[in-house]
């Protein structure tokens, strides 16, 4: 866990090329660089698919938004992806107003983002269709 400048960032590797980045604290001009360094480190370590858990982010300004957009663009350059998970109401409003959802997927939960990333969403959907057809 890294906590300089009041921002906590925790990384959980969920596959050889995927990680969940849990962010806690305000994401602004003072803390954005901390997150940017953590995300860049994941790319260096071969992670191509990132899930950003934003449940612990009560506030995000344009500096935080810039870090997310920059990461989305960098991941596209390496055929990767960024998914945003569990944004607080305030953060979700910023994401919606700026159209970030058009660049990356936004999920209500970290589990939903991980299932989608790992391809389990399709399997669950297939099971649901089979269960319904069996009735």
LINCORJO-V541621 format. One record per residue. N is the residue number from 1. RES is the residue in three letters. OMEGA is omega in degrees with one decimal (none if undefined). NEAR is the number of other ideal C-beta (glycine too) atoms within 12 Angstrom. Layout:
n,res,omega,near
N,RES,OMEGA,NEAR
N,RES,OMEGA,NEAR
//
This chain:
n,res,omega,near
1,UNK,178.3,17
2,UNK,-175.6,24
3,UNK,175.8,16
4,UNK,174.5,17
5,UNK,175.0,21
6,UNK,178.4,22
7,UNK,175.9,35
8,UNK,177.8,25
9,UNK,179.3,38
10,UNK,-177.6,24
11,UNK,173.7,26
12,UNK,179.4,20
13,UNK,-177.8,20
14,UNK,178.3,26
15,UNK,-177.5,19
16,UNK,-178.7,12
17,UNK,-176.6,21
18,UNK,179.5,29
19,UNK,171.0,37
20,UNK,177.8,35
21,UNK,180.0,47
22,UNK,-176.1,29
23,UNK,179.0,46
24,UNK,178.7,27
25,UNK,-179.6,31
26,UNK,-179.4,27
27,UNK,-174.5,43
28,UNK,-177.2,27
29,UNK,-179.2,21
30,UNK,-173.3,18
31,UNK,-176.5,30
32,UNK,-178.9,34
33,UNK,177.6,23
34,UNK,179.3,31
35,UNK,-179.8,45
36,UNK,178.8,29
37,UNK,178.5,22
38,UNK,-179.5,34
39,UNK,177.9,36
40,UNK,178.0,22
41,UNK,178.4,21
42,UNK,177.8,34
43,UNK,178.8,28
44,UNK,-179.4,14
45,UNK,172.9,17
46,UNK,177.7,17
47,UNK,-179.7,33
48,UNK,-179.2,24
49,UNK,-176.7,35
50,UNK,170.5,49
51,UNK,177.3,43
52,UNK,177.6,51
53,UNK,-175.7,37
54,UNK,-177.6,45
55,UNK,-177.8,29
56,UNK,-179.2,27
57,UNK,-177.9,39
58,UNK,-176.5,23
59,UNK,174.7,29
60,UNK,176.4,38
61,UNK,-176.6,22
62,UNK,178.0,18
63,UNK,177.0,25
64,UNK,177.6,39
65,UNK,179.3,34
66,UNK,178.3,23
67,UNK,179.8,38
68,UNK,-179.3,39
69,UNK,178.4,30
70,UNK,-179.9,25
71,UNK,177.0,40
72,UNK,-179.6,32
73,UNK,179.4,20
74,UNK,-179.5,26
75,UNK,175.5,31
76,UNK,-179.3,19
77,UNK,179.2,14
78,UNK,-178.8,21
79,UNK,179.3,11
80,UNK,-179.6,26
81,UNK,173.2,29
82,UNK,173.8,42
83,UNK,177.5,41
84,UNK,-175.6,45
85,UNK,171.2,35
86,UNK,179.1,29
87,UNK,175.1,37
88,UNK,-177.3,25
89,UNK,-179.6,17
90,UNK,-179.3,19
91,UNK,178.9,34
92,UNK,178.7,24
93,UNK,177.9,17
94,UNK,-179.7,31
95,UNK,-179.9,34
96,UNK,-178.2,17
97,UNK,-177.3,14
98,UNK,177.8,23
99,UNK,-179.3,14
100,UNK,179.2,33
101,UNK,176.6,22
102,UNK,-178.6,12
103,UNK,179.4,23
104,UNK,-177.8,35
105,UNK,177.5,27
106,UNK,-177.5,33
107,UNK,179.0,29
108,UNK,-178.4,21
109,UNK,175.4,20
110,UNK,179.2,31
111,UNK,179.7,22
112,UNK,178.8,22
113,UNK,-179.7,36
114,UNK,178.3,29
115,UNK,178.3,23
116,UNK,-178.8,28
117,UNK,-176.5,33
118,UNK,175.8,23
119,UNK,-178.4,15
120,UNK,-179.4,18
121,UNK,179.5,20
122,UNK,179.2,14
123,UNK,179.8,14
124,UNK,179.2,17
125,UNK,178.7,15
126,UNK,178.4,14
127,UNK,-179.4,14
128,UNK,179.3,14
129,UNK,179.0,13
130,UNK,179.9,12
131,UNK,179.8,11
132,UNK,-178.5,10
133,UNK,-178.6,9
134,UNK,-177.4,8
135,UNK,none,7
//
